[in-house]
Amino acid sequence: MWGILLGLVVLMVLAYLGWSIVWVAPIAAGVVALTGGLDWLETYTQTYMGGFCAFAKVWFPVFMLGAIFGKLMEMSGMASAIARLIAKTLGQKRAILGVVLACALLTYGGVSLFVVVFCVYPLSLSLFQQAQIPRRLIPATIALGSFTFTMSALPGSPQIQNLIPTKYFHTTPMAAPIMGVVCALVMFVGGYLYLRRQERRYQALGESYDAPSQQEQTLSANTPPVWLSLLPLLCVVCALNVFSLSIIYALLGGIGLILMLSVGQYKRFVGAINAGAKDSILALINTCAAVGFGSVVKVMPSFHTLAQHFLSAKSNPLICEAITINILAGATGSASGGMGIALEALGAEYAKLALSAHIPLELLHRVASVASGGLDALPHNGAVLTLLAITQMDHKRSYKDIAVVAVVIPVFALVVGMVLASFGVY
């Protein structure tokens, strides 16, 4: 067990220092193997790479099509058109709300959160400058709209964190809608009120908008009509939830619709698709690396002892699942990676225990999804590092606010959801 903990510490510390999880995860897995008396080379080539490749085999199409869909939304100007309308409707005084809603709409529509950051950052610069809000709040604002309620809580979300549980519990993305909506409201309202409080606090201390060192980006003026821009998003959500199609078909439909509606920009299609496909590879490999590490952990005898303790007859599978996924998501710095590790190792046991306790599998799905979006946003999280880099901020100035809206409040929302589930409300 100490070897497993040491491996997790190695993974977290090296990732925090900025080292890529692609090669850090095998090192951490090697630490676990050596301290557990396993042959490190055999563990790497068989166990680690077995888990790595198994995850890639199942999820590669979703990662790739999702990234391509997002890039085409960006290339066509549709993402900017939607973001601009929300900002214009809400007005200057509600700059934070405008950015959050713009991120939420794009994320819930299927655009990768990494792409959302690129799309909304120029808008946030403009809005925050007009409202004279300190720029240090931009990362937390984007994180609230992209990394929290639309990613894990809202039923029907096409994000990977809401899709992975469907494989293990044979549920749909709309699983446990009441619980999901309540958790989403806690995250959204709590996060927004906190950011408004911080806005007033910073302004009272004399802080105002500070321009970035590099030249500010501007939104493209050549954007399609908003009603046209919304169609691909609606296509993905409806295909997934109304017609119960596979996420692959849903994303293909959205991509095809963008291509048809943007046929005048056909010369840019290949470039956008190539860029999306390329971007998907790193995101997929990062998650596969985390899952590979988990595959090594789960073959350790001490892990099975711990698992049996959690899965004893007296254990509540919802509580066990929530704790396990949160810890693993935090250790790996990945919501999908932590969830993938936990469900690959214990998903079948969770389901069996839940059925014996007459707990609906829909609850397991929603708890898994919401739990993955808690401790995942620790400082070494890849999305957090990307967000800070794009917004030209650092951990010292902006991470505290990110931690509150993307870690503390989501964990509290999970607790609220678990209380609802205890009363049979889901």
C-alpha positions as CSV (number, residue, x, y, z in Angstrom):
1,M,0.0,0.0,0.0
2,W,2.9,2.4,0.8
3,G,4.2,1.6,-2.7
4,I,0.9,2.7,-4.3
5,L,0.9,5.9,-2.2
6,L,4.5,6.6,-3.2
7,G,3.6,6.1,-6.8
8,L,0.7,8.6,-6.5
9,V,2.9,11.1,-4.8
10,V,5.5,10.8,-7.6
11,L,2.8,11.3,-10.2
12,M,1.3,14.4,-8.5
13,V,4.6,16.1,-7.6
14,L,6.2,15.6,-11.1
15,A,3.0,16.7,-12.8
16,Y,2.8,19.8,-10.5
17,L,6.4,20.6,-11.6
18,G,5.1,20.7,-15.2
19,W,6.4,17.3,-16.4
20,S,4.2,15.6,-18.9
21,I,2.0,12.7,-17.6
22,V,2.8,10.8,-20.8
23,W,6.2,9.8,-19.4
24,V,5.6,10.5,-15.7
25,A,2.8,7.9,-15.4
26,P,5.1,5.0,-16.5
27,I,7.7,6.1,-14.0
28,A,5.0,6.2,-11.2
29,A,3.8,2.8,-12.4
30,G,7.3,1.5,-12.2
31,V,7.6,2.7,-8.6
32,V,4.4,0.8,-7.7
33,A,5.6,-2.3,-9.5
34,L,9.1,-2.3,-7.9
35,T,7.8,-1.7,-4.4
36,G,5.2,-4.4,-4.9
37,G,7.8,-7.0,-6.0
38,L,6.7,-7.1,-9.7
39,D,9.0,-7.3,-12.7
40,W,9.0,-3.7,-13.9
41,L,9.6,-4.4,-17.6
42,E,6.8,-7.0,-17.8
43,T,4.5,-4.7,-15.8
44,Y,5.1,-1.9,-18.3
45,T,4.8,-3.9,-21.5
46,Q,1.9,-6.0,-20.4
47,T,-0.1,-4.4,-17.6
48,Y,0.5,-0.7,-18.2
49,M,0.3,-0.8,-22.0
50,G,-2.7,-3.2,-21.8
51,G,-4.7,-0.6,-19.8
52,F,-3.4,2.2,-22.0
53,C,-4.4,0.5,-25.3
54,A,-7.7,-0.7,-24.0
55,F,-8.9,2.8,-23.2
56,A,-7.6,4.2,-26.5
57,K,-9.5,1.4,-28.4
58,V,-12.8,2.4,-26.9
59,W,-12.5,6.2,-26.7
60,F,-10.3,7.3,-29.5
61,P,-13.2,8.1,-31.9
62,V,-15.0,10.2,-29.3
63,F,-11.8,12.2,-28.5
64,M,-11.0,12.8,-32.1
65,L,-14.5,13.7,-33.3
66,G,-15.1,15.9,-30.3
67,A,-11.9,17.9,-31.0
68,I,-12.7,18.2,-34.7
69,F,-16.2,19.4,-34.0
70,G,-14.8,22.1,-31.7
71,K,-12.2,23.2,-34.2
72,L,-14.8,23.5,-36.9
73,M,-17.0,25.5,-34.6
74,E,-14.1,27.8,-34.0
75,M,-13.0,28.0,-37.6
76,S,-16.5,28.8,-38.9
77,G,-17.0,31.7,-36.4
78,M,-20.0,29.9,-34.9
79,A,-18.5,29.7,-31.4
80,S,-17.6,33.4,-31.5
81,A,-21.1,34.3,-32.7
82,I,-22.7,32.5,-29.8
83,A,-20.4,34.0,-27.2
84,R,-20.9,37.5,-28.7
85,L,-24.7,37.3,-28.4
86,I,-24.6,36.2,-24.8
87,A,-22.3,39.0,-23.9
88,K,-24.4,41.6,-25.7
89,T,-27.6,40.4,-24.2
90,L,-26.4,40.5,-20.6
91,G,-24.6,43.8,-20.8
92,Q,-21.3,45.2,-19.4
93,K,-22.2,44.9,-15.7
94,R,-22.7,41.2,-16.0
95,A,-19.3,40.4,-17.7
96,I,-18.6,37.4,-15.4
97,L,-22.0,35.9,-16.0
98,G,-21.7,36.5,-19.8
99,V,-18.4,34.6,-19.9
100,V,-19.7,31.7,-17.8
101,L,-22.8,31.3,-19.9
102,A,-20.8,31.5,-23.1
103,C,-18.5,28.7,-21.9
104,A,-21.4,26.7,-20.6
105,L,-23.3,26.8,-23.8
106,L,-20.3,25.8,-25.9
107,T,-19.3,23.0,-23.5
108,Y,-22.8,21.6,-23.3
109,G,-23.0,21.7,-27.0
110,G,-20.1,19.3,-27.3
111,V,-17.2,21.7,-27.8
112,S,-14.0,20.5,-26.0
113,L,-13.2,22.6,-23.0
114,F,-9.7,23.2,-24.3
115,V,-11.3,24.7,-27.5
116,V,-13.7,26.7,-25.4
117,V,-10.8,28.4,-23.6
118,F,-9.4,29.6,-27.0
119,C,-12.8,30.7,-28.2
120,V,-14.0,32.6,-25.1
121,Y,-10.7,34.2,-24.0
122,P,-10.8,37.1,-26.5
123,L,-14.4,37.8,-25.5
124,S,-13.5,37.7,-21.8
125,L,-10.7,40.2,-22.4
126,S,-13.1,42.7,-24.0
127,L,-15.8,42.3,-21.4
128,F,-13.5,42.5,-18.4
129,Q,-11.8,45.6,-19.8
130,Q,-15.2,47.3,-20.3
131,A,-16.3,46.4,-16.7
132,Q,-12.8,47.1,-15.3
133,I,-12.7,43.7,-13.6
134,P,-9.2,42.5,-12.6
135,R,-7.9,40.1,-15.2
136,R,-6.8,37.6,-12.5
137,L,-10.5,36.5,-12.4
138,I,-10.6,35.4,-16.0
139,P,-9.2,31.9,-15.5
140,A,-11.7,31.1,-12.7
141,T,-14.6,32.5,-14.7
142,I,-13.7,30.3,-17.7
143,A,-13.1,27.3,-15.4
144,L,-16.6,27.7,-13.8
145,G,-18.3,27.7,-17.2
146,S,-16.2,24.9,-18.7
147,F,-14.8,22.6,-16.0
148,T,-17.7,22.2,-13.7
149,F,-21.5,21.9,-14.1
150,T,-21.6,21.4,-17.9
151,M,-18.8,18.9,-17.8
152,S,-20.0,16.6,-15.2
153,A,-23.4,17.4,-13.6
154,L,-25.9,18.5,-16.3
155,P,-27.8,15.5,-17.6
156,G,-27.4,15.0,-21.4
157,S,-24.0,16.6,-21.6
158,P,-21.9,15.2,-24.5
159,Q,-18.6,15.7,-22.5
160,I,-16.5,12.6,-22.0
161,Q,-17.0,12.7,-18.2
162,N,-20.7,12.1,-18.7
163,L,-20.2,9.4,-21.3
164,I,-17.7,7.1,-19.6
165,P,-20.1,5.7,-17.0
166,T,-22.5,4.6,-19.7
167,K,-20.1,1.8,-20.7
168,Y,-19.9,0.4,-17.1
169,F,-23.5,0.9,-15.9
170,H,-25.4,0.6,-19.3
171,T,-27.1,3.9,-18.6
172,T,-27.8,7.0,-20.9
173,P,-26.2,10.5,-20.7
174,M,-29.6,11.6,-19.1
175,A,-29.1,9.4,-16.0
176,A,-30.4,10.8,-12.7
177,P,-31.6,14.1,-14.1
178,I,-32.9,15.7,-10.9
179,M,-29.7,15.0,-9.0
180,G,-27.7,16.3,-11.9
181,V,-29.6,19.5,-12.2
182,V,-29.5,20.2,-8.5
183,C,-25.7,19.6,-8.4
184,A,-25.3,21.8,-11.5
185,L,-27.3,24.6,-9.8
186,V,-25.1,24.4,-6.7
187,M,-21.9,24.7,-8.8
188,F,-23.3,27.5,-11.0
189,V,-24.9,29.7,-8.4
190,G,-22.2,29.1,-5.7
191,G,-19.4,29.7,-8.2
192,Y,-21.0,32.8,-9.7
193,L,-21.7,34.4,-6.3
194,Y,-18.2,33.7,-5.2
195,L,-16.7,35.3,-8.3
196,R,-18.9,38.4,-7.9
197,R,-17.8,38.6,-4.3
198,Q,-14.1,38.4,-5.4
199,E,-14.8,41.1,-8.1
200,R,-16.1,43.5,-5.5
201,R,-13.3,42.6,-3.1
202,Y,-10.5,43.2,-5.6
203,Q,-12.0,46.4,-6.8
204,A,-12.3,47.6,-3.2
205,L,-8.6,47.0,-2.9
206,G,-7.9,49.2,-5.8
207,E,-7.4,46.6,-8.5
208,S,-8.8,47.0,-12.0
209,Y,-8.3,45.6,-15.4
210,D,-4.7,45.1,-16.3
211,A,-3.9,44.5,-20.0
212,P,-1.9,41.3,-20.8
213,S,1.7,41.7,-21.9
214,Q,1.0,40.5,-25.4
215,Q,-1.3,42.3,-27.8
216,E,-4.9,41.6,-27.0
217,Q,-6.9,39.3,-29.2
218,T,-10.1,40.4,-30.9
219,L,-13.1,38.5,-31.9
220,S,-13.6,38.0,-35.6
221,A,-16.2,40.3,-37.1
222,N,-17.1,37.8,-39.8
223,T,-19.4,35.5,-37.8
224,P,-22.5,33.7,-39.1
225,P,-26.0,34.4,-37.7
226,V,-26.5,33.1,-34.2
227,W,-29.5,30.9,-35.1
228,L,-27.3,29.2,-37.7
229,S,-24.5,28.8,-35.2
230,L,-26.7,27.1,-32.7
231,L,-27.9,24.3,-35.1
232,P,-24.8,22.1,-34.8
233,L,-24.9,22.2,-31.0
234,L,-28.6,21.3,-31.0
235,C,-27.9,18.6,-33.5
236,V,-25.3,16.9,-31.2
237,V,-27.5,17.3,-28.0
238,C,-30.7,16.1,-29.7
239,A,-29.0,13.1,-31.5
240,L,-27.5,12.0,-28.2
241,N,-30.5,12.5,-25.9
242,V,-33.7,12.6,-28.0
243,F,-32.9,10.0,-30.6
244,S,-30.5,8.0,-28.3
245,L,-27.8,7.7,-30.9
246,S,-24.2,6.9,-30.2
247,I,-22.0,9.9,-29.4
248,I,-20.0,9.0,-32.5
249,Y,-23.1,9.4,-34.7
250,A,-24.1,12.6,-32.8
251,L,-20.7,14.2,-33.4
252,L,-20.6,13.1,-37.0
253,G,-24.0,14.7,-37.5
254,G,-22.8,17.9,-35.9
255,I,-19.6,18.0,-38.0
256,G,-21.5,17.3,-41.2
257,L,-23.9,20.1,-40.4
258,I,-21.1,22.6,-39.8
259,L,-19.5,21.6,-43.1
260,M,-22.8,22.2,-45.0
261,L,-23.6,25.5,-43.3
262,S,-20.0,26.8,-43.8
263,V,-19.5,25.5,-47.3
264,G,-18.2,29.0,-48.4
265,Q,-15.2,28.4,-46.2
266,Y,-14.4,25.0,-47.7
267,K,-10.8,25.9,-48.2
268,R,-10.2,26.0,-44.5
269,F,-11.9,22.7,-43.8
270,V,-8.9,20.4,-44.1
271,G,-6.7,22.7,-41.9
272,A,-9.4,22.8,-39.1
273,I,-10.0,19.0,-39.3
274,N,-6.2,18.3,-39.2
275,A,-5.8,20.6,-36.2
276,G,-8.6,19.0,-34.3
277,A,-7.4,15.5,-35.0
278,K,-3.9,16.5,-33.9
279,D,-5.2,18.2,-30.7
280,S,-7.2,15.1,-29.8
281,I,-4.1,12.8,-29.7
282,L,-2.4,14.6,-26.8
283,A,-5.7,14.7,-24.7
284,L,-6.3,11.0,-25.4
285,I,-2.7,9.9,-24.6
286,N,-2.7,11.9,-21.4
287,T,-5.9,10.1,-20.3
288,C,-4.6,6.7,-21.5
289,A,-1.4,7.3,-19.5
290,A,-3.4,7.8,-16.3
291,V,-5.5,4.7,-17.0
292,G,-2.3,2.7,-17.6
293,F,-1.0,3.7,-14.2
294,G,-4.4,2.6,-12.7
295,S,-4.1,-0.7,-14.4
296,V,-0.8,-1.3,-12.6
297,V,-2.3,-0.2,-9.3
298,K,-5.3,-2.5,-9.6
299,V,-3.1,-5.7,-10.0
300,M,-1.4,-5.0,-6.7
301,P,-2.6,-7.4,-3.9
302,S,-2.9,-4.4,-1.5
303,F,-5.3,-2.7,-3.8
304,H,-7.5,-5.7,-3.9
305,T,-7.4,-5.8,-0.1
306,L,-8.5,-2.2,0.1
307,A,-11.1,-2.7,-2.6
308,Q,-12.6,-5.6,-0.7
309,H,-12.7,-3.4,2.4
310,F,-14.6,-0.7,0.6
311,L,-16.9,-3.2,-1.1
312,S,-17.9,-5.1,1.9
313,A,-21.5,-5.9,2.5
314,K,-21.8,-2.9,4.8
315,S,-20.4,-0.4,2.3
316,N,-22.5,2.1,0.5
317,P,-21.4,1.8,-3.2
318,L,-22.3,5.5,-3.9
319,I,-20.0,6.8,-1.1
320,C,-17.2,4.4,-2.0
321,E,-17.5,5.4,-5.7
322,A,-17.5,9.1,-4.9
323,I,-14.4,8.9,-2.6
324,T,-12.4,6.6,-5.0
325,I,-13.0,8.6,-8.1
326,N,-12.3,11.9,-6.4
327,I,-9.0,10.7,-5.0
328,L,-7.9,9.1,-8.3
329,A,-9.0,12.2,-10.3
330,G,-7.0,14.3,-8.0
331,A,-3.9,12.1,-8.1
332,T,-3.9,11.9,-11.9
333,G,-5.0,15.5,-12.5
334,S,-7.6,14.2,-14.9
335,A,-11.4,13.8,-14.4
336,S,-11.7,11.2,-17.2
337,G,-8.5,9.5,-16.2
338,G,-9.5,9.2,-12.5
339,M,-12.9,7.9,-13.4
340,G,-11.6,5.5,-16.0
341,I,-9.2,4.0,-13.4
342,A,-11.9,3.6,-10.8
343,L,-14.6,2.2,-13.0
344,E,-12.3,-0.1,-14.9
345,A,-11.1,-1.6,-11.7
346,L,-14.3,-1.5,-9.6
347,G,-17.2,-0.6,-11.9
348,A,-18.6,-4.2,-12.1
349,E,-18.3,-4.5,-8.3
350,Y,-20.1,-1.2,-7.7
351,A,-22.9,-2.2,-10.0
352,K,-23.3,-5.6,-8.3
353,L,-23.3,-4.1,-4.9
354,A,-25.8,-1.4,-5.9
355,L,-28.2,-3.9,-7.4
356,S,-28.1,-6.0,-4.3
357,A,-28.9,-2.9,-2.3
358,H,-31.7,-1.9,-4.7
359,I,-29.8,1.3,-5.7
360,P,-30.5,2.4,-9.3
361,L,-27.5,2.3,-11.6
362,E,-28.5,5.8,-12.8
363,L,-27.3,7.1,-9.4
364,L,-24.0,5.3,-9.8
365,H,-23.6,7.0,-13.2
366,R,-24.4,10.5,-11.9
367,V,-22.3,10.2,-8.8
368,A,-19.3,9.0,-10.9
369,S,-19.7,11.9,-13.3
370,V,-20.0,14.6,-10.6
371,A,-17.2,13.1,-8.4
372,S,-14.8,13.2,-11.4
373,G,-15.1,16.9,-11.5
374,G,-14.0,17.6,-7.9
375,L,-10.4,17.1,-7.0
376,D,-9.4,16.7,-10.6
377,A,-8.7,20.5,-10.8
378,L,-5.7,20.4,-8.5
379,P,-2.7,22.5,-9.5
380,H,-1.2,19.8,-11.7
381,N,-4.4,19.3,-13.8
382,G,-3.6,19.6,-17.5
383,A,-6.6,21.8,-18.3
384,V,-5.7,24.2,-15.4
385,L,-2.2,24.5,-16.7
386,T,-3.4,25.1,-20.2
387,L,-6.0,27.7,-19.0
388,L,-3.3,29.6,-17.1
389,A,-1.0,29.6,-20.0
390,I,-3.6,30.9,-22.5
391,T,-4.8,33.6,-20.1
392,Q,-1.2,34.6,-19.2
393,M,-1.8,34.1,-15.6
394,D,0.0,32.0,-12.9
395,H,-0.9,29.8,-9.9
396,K,0.0,32.6,-7.5
397,R,-2.5,35.1,-8.9
398,S,-5.3,33.0,-10.1
399,Y,-5.3,29.4,-8.8
400,K,-7.0,30.2,-5.4
401,D,-10.1,31.4,-7.3
402,I,-10.0,28.4,-9.7
403,A,-9.7,26.0,-6.7
404,V,-12.9,27.5,-5.1
405,V,-15.1,27.3,-8.2
406,A,-13.7,24.1,-9.7
407,V,-12.7,22.0,-6.6
408,V,-14.4,23.2,-3.3
409,I,-17.8,24.0,-4.6
410,P,-18.1,20.9,-6.9
411,V,-17.2,18.7,-3.9
412,F,-19.9,20.4,-1.9
413,A,-22.3,19.9,-4.8
414,L,-21.5,16.2,-4.8
415,V,-22.4,16.0,-1.1
416,V,-25.7,17.7,-1.7
417,G,-26.4,15.2,-4.5
418,M,-25.6,12.3,-2.2
419,V,-28.0,13.6,0.4
420,L,-30.7,13.8,-2.3
421,A,-29.9,10.2,-3.4
422,S,-30.2,9.0,0.2
423,F,-33.9,10.2,0.1
424,G,-34.4,8.4,-3.2
425,V,-34.5,11.7,-5.2
426,Y,-32.6,11.3,-8.5
